[in-house]
């Protein structure tokens, strides 16, 4: 047989493995150990680390927040992080009152090895806390100054809480101060600066003399009320109808930003010593808060009636049975009468007085009880709203002739297509009073009596609008005075009317008989069209001369005749 040579057997191939790195971290930055581990194998747990940190013991190696199981095969790079557990040795510590060293006010567990301490547990003896110090007497706490945290209700049957020349922030923290001292509940004096914060209550009791909840007394003394409820009361048998609750005197001032104020004699909820109020009507300023049966914008206890509400704020009311609650809120576009350069005003006349050089935009209708006098440069954007009066304003000797009077160097522009509507048989819509006064009417409806607009002196320019009168001058001359000048000043050429637009009921501004037959207020380049509206009403409208309504043209200039 033919022989064959057997082939050499081949060696089987060696298996290949991946290797992974396991890193042990003591913290975010410190590596404790690293190990290279074959895929599918387990990592060897290293010896427990130690730490120099007080009261810490090693608590195991963690992966993604969970204790790592060292029997788990490794199939990826891993980072294991050491966890450290607290191991404190606590001892109980007593905390004594700063104003009564023999009195314990709280306890606290404190570690004897490190500085760790558990929460302080009060035992009810401390009335207040100032920084790290506790006081059993609130007067001692406020005498130290700083931030005073009230820790419990404080009943003071014979003493006022007196802040004498220091700066104190009093946080009520929902607690009550009920004091019956000679000077009320909270008495700030000698330049003290007091701020009262938080929910809680301050009650002035009628026992020893005064029952004020808060009294600010003396030059430089100021109290700011940011929250809390304030009350006072009467002793049995006391029939006094004046029980001041929040009181300022002798240069002391008060700011109220919030809180609920409920006075036993509501008229005297807020009060300023008479001499102080006459010298400084802003002694008390109110920016917030709710008042029971007392309107801080109409304080009848002052003479004259005071408005303690700060500029930029107003009062809302809410009826609650027999009681009315008055709340002070910021003025906004929703509750204001007018706006000037982003500043809101409660009434239109104040806005006009403040708007010299600016534009007053009306935000709601206005009812005037007196003539509004304009002495600055003002644009009144009526914004579609109405100015009217519902009671008589006319007083000839006092110069109260109109809803709006432009005087001195006043320069008023009326725009915004609103309405000035006067009470029948009373006043004019607008008057221009002095020889340096100017008024320009661009749009709107003007309803007056005898005159819609009267120029005693100065200059009126009418560019648009609708003008009429309710009360007629006479049966013989019912509508001749819709626009009118004071005769002597018109003749002296210091009273002037120029019309370039507008519609006039039963009055032709090109033929004003009041100033003499044929008097023409219409400017050159304009003419008058007429429209019969009814049997007794004709509208006269001033329009520019054009090719369609002119008699002739010279170099692009149109002429009526």
C-alpha positions, 0 to 999 in steps of 0.5 A: 500500500502507498504510505502517507505522512500524517499532518501535525495537529494545530494548537487551539487558539488562546482566549482573549480578555478585556481588562477594566479599572476600578478606582476607589475615591475617598472624596471627589478629589482623593484617590485611595486605590486602583485595581485592574480587573479582568472582565467577569472577575470581581474586584478585591475590597481594599482595607478600610480607610481612615480619616482625620476628620473628627467624629467620622467612621468609614461606612463602605464603598458606594457605586451611584449612591448604593453600597457596592457588592464585591461579589458582582463581576466587573464588566466596565470601568468603575469608580467607587466612593467612600461613605463616611458616617457620623459618630458623635458623642453628645452631651446636654448643654443648658443655655441661660438667659442673658438677663437672668444667668440663673435661669435656663431658657433652652437645652442643646445636645453638643458633641464633646469631640467636635463642634456639631450641635443639635437643634436648640430646644426652648423651654418657654422661659425666653421671651425674645432672642437677639442673635445668640442671646436669649432674654426673659424680659422683652424690654431687656432684649430691645434695650440691647438693639439689633434684631429681636425675635419674639419667642412667645406671647408677652403680657406686660401688665405694668410696663410699656415696651420702650425702645430708647434711642436704639435701632430695633427690628422686632419680628413678631413671629406670630406672637402677641405683645399685650402691654399696659404701660404708662406710654402704651404698648410700644413706645419709641423715643429719643431717635429710636429706629423701630421696624415691626415685621411678621404676623402677630399682634400688638395690643395697647391696654387702657390701664395705667395711662395711654392705650396706644399700640405704637407711639413714635415720640421725639425728633428723629424717632421713626417706626416702620410697621410692615405687618401684624395686627394692632388693637387697643381697648378701653378700661371698663367704664371709660367713655372717652371717644378718643383712644389713639392707637398709632400716634406720632408726636414731637418730631416722631414719624411713622411709616405703615407698609402693611398690617391690620389696624383695629382701633376701639375708637376708629376715628383715632386709628392714626393720629398726629399731635396737632402742632406736628401735623401742621408743620409736617403733614407727612408725619405718618405715611401709609403705603399698605395695610387694612384699616377697620372703619377708618379711611387713612385717606380721609382722616377726619381727626386732623384739621383739615381732614388729612390724607395719610396715604402716600403718593402712588397709592389709593384706598379700596373698600370692602363691606363686612356687615356693619363694618367697612375695611379700607385697604391701601394698595398701589395705584395701577392702570386698573385703579388710577384716574390718569398716568404721566410718564409711567406714574399713576395718579388717583385723580386727574387734577393731581396728574395735570398739576404734576405733568408740566412738560408731559402728557396726561393720559386719562384712564377713566372718566372724571367728575370735577367738583371744582375748576381744574387750573392748568398753569404748565405745558400739558398735553391732555390725552383724554383717551376716549374718556369724559370729564363732567360735573354733577354739581354747580361749580360756577363762581364768577368772583372766584374765576370758577367758570369752566371745567378746565381753565388755562392760566398764567403761562399755561399751554394746554393741548387737548387730544384723544377724542374725549368729552367735556360735558358740563352740568346744564346751566352751570359752566363752560367746558374750557376757558383761556384766562391770561394773555400768556395762556394758550390752549389747542384743541385737536379733538373731542366733544365740548358741551358748555353753557352759553360758551363751549370755550371762552377766551378771556385773554390769551390764545385758542387754536381749534384744530378739531372737535365737536362744540355745542352749548346747552344753556343759550345766551338769549332767545335772540342770540341763542348760539352766537357765543359757542366760541367767544372772546372777552370783547375788550381784550379781543379788540386789544388783540390779546384775546384770539381764536384761530380755527382750522378744524372742528364741527360747531352746532348752530354756530358759524366760526366764520361769522361770529356775531358776538365779536361783531357781524362778520367776525371770522375766526377761521384761518386763511386756507380754510372754509366752512361747510354746513349740514342741516341735521334737523329743523333746528340744528345745523352743523358747521364744519371747518375744512381746508380749501381745496380745488373742489371748494375754492373760488380760485388758486394762485401758485398752489394757494387756494382762495375762497373768493 
